[in-house]
Amino acid sequence: MSNLIEKELKSFDYPKEVMIFFSAHGVPPAYVEEAGDPYKAEMEECVDLIMEELETRKISNAFTLAYQ
């Protein structure tokens, strides 16, 4: 994912100004809160790991994670 993001950022005129948008499928809150489904935590960890890798490449764009 980091390779793909880095490649795509290069296609913009001002790559440092591009916000990186991560989109994940939503799950009912009860799955996370009551059933303990790890999906939300796993998605957040995945995004964090991708952004950490990008930072090692001197890419520190703003980013967000949204659920559909």
Buried (B, 14 or more C-beta within 10 A) or exposed (E): EBEEBBEEBEEEEEEEEBEBEBEBEEBEEEBBEEEEBEBBEEBEEBBEEBBEBBEEEEBEBEBEBEEE
